Amino acid sequence: MRVDLELDTSGLMCPLPLLRLKKVLLTMKEGQVVRVLATDPASVLDFGVFLEQAGHEMLERAEETGVFRYLIRKR
């Protein structure tokens, strides 16, 4: 999968990962994909709710040793 942007929010706590994601999505074109890294466990719920409400697509969500990785397509 082609990733257009990378966003590393490791070490940031709620609501900063979500705010950074929102800011990045504003700069992206429809169909582009961003990979987000986060260490805040709240990002799972925060990102899920936001993406559903905003209409963006969660392509992948994975967690490994406390690091959450998301692939998100802007709609």
N, C-alpha and C positions, 0 to 999 in steps of 0.2 A: 504494500500500500504506500502510495506517495504521501509524504508528510510535508506540508508547506511551511509550517511554523512550529517552533518548540517553545514551550513555556515551562520554566522550572520554578515552582512555588514551594519547593522544599524548605522546611523550617518556618514557614508562615502559618499562622493560625487564623481561623474563621474570624472575620469574613474576608480576609485579604486574598486567599486563593480564588474565591469566587469573583471578587472585584477585579483582579488581574485578568481572569478569563473573560469577563464581560468587556474589558477595555480592548483586549486583543481581538475579540470577535468583531468589534466595531471597525477594525482596520482591514478585516479580511473580506474577500469576495465570496459570493455564494458558491458552494461546492468545494471550497478549500478545506483542508484538514489541519487541525492543530493537535500536537501531542503535548499533554500536560502531565507533569510530575508533581505529586503532592505528598506530604507526610502527615497532613491533618486528616484524621479519620472522619471528621465531619464533612470532608469534601465529597464523600460518597453520596450522602443525602443532599447536600447543598447543590452539587452539580446536577444530580438527577432531577431534582425539582425544577431548577432553573431551566435546564435544557428542554424539559417537557413543556414548560410554560412559554418559552421563547421559540420553540419549534425547531431547534437544532437537533442533530442526530448523534447519539452516542454510538460509535462504531465498535468500541472495545473498552472494557474496564478490567484491569488486573491489579493484583497486589502481590508484592514480593518483599519480604523482610521489612515491612513497615512503610514501603514506598508504593503509592498508588499511581498507576499509569492509565491515562485516558486517551483515547483517540476520538476526536469530536469533529464532525463535518458541519460547517455553517450552512444553514438553509435560508 
